[in-house]
């Protein structure tokens, strides 16, 4: 798809990078061409086949969501400056991607399943000035998104200065705020299942505020969400620009209709319903809480 043929929200001039959708199957074909001897193995072929999407779309509230009050929200957002408010000015994509590869992929993720594919996608993002590859890396069937989210959910402030944090930080900045991904911004309703026991469920009431610690994979399709068989169906109302990315057009698994909620979004419980099969909880996005005209520019 050419730049001129993109939908109107995506059709704007960006001097240093381009916007390109990667149709379903194109990444598999390109990666196979890049490493034909490797791509023919069963291991690599399986990277393009989702083994069990329920592992991706079902989570546990304790590891994904944290209850917050207003003071905690302001502190968390201020400390977690992961990039939603950053202004991109003369940014050097090569340097940003170099940090991701050297400070994160080569240190923390060198032994994960599918690291060859992740390296290939990050290299393509750098060489083609096309950051949709960074999002595609998250949707690929590897351990990349699982390990990244585990780290985001558990990382402590004392670790922010370590080298591997800068690589993660760049990923968050790109997916949370880079203007070349604005056309994927999603506003609307999405669904995600959670495993919640009775004790955990009692902690939720109308008015409770929750913040997601890591990326959340949700779906625009209710029937798909209901097939995941979680104990609680969370219904997210996304209200703000760049709080979520619609990855359907750049995912190798378009049928999942995935919407990716970025970290540190705040939601308020607006309704709780018990059905014959599960519990449904409506979550309405709050905020924005921080609007600072002096936001740091990313050079």
Buried (B, 14 or more C-beta within 10 A) or exposed (E): EEEEEBEEEBEEEBEEBBBBBBEBEBBBEBBBEBBEEEBEEEEBEBBBEBEEBEEBBBBBBBEBBBEBEEEBBEEBBEEBBBBBBBEBEEBEBEEBBBBBBBBBBBEBBEEBBBBBBBBBBBBBBBEBBBBBBBBBBBBBBBBBBEBBBEBBBEBEEEEBEEEBBBBBBBBBBBBBBBBBBBBBBBBEBBBBBBBBEEEBBEEBEEEBBBBBBBBBBBBBBEEBBBEBEBBBBBBBBBBBEBBBBBBBBBBBBBEBBBBBBBBBBBBBBBEBEEEEEBBBBBBBBBBBEEEEEEBEEBE
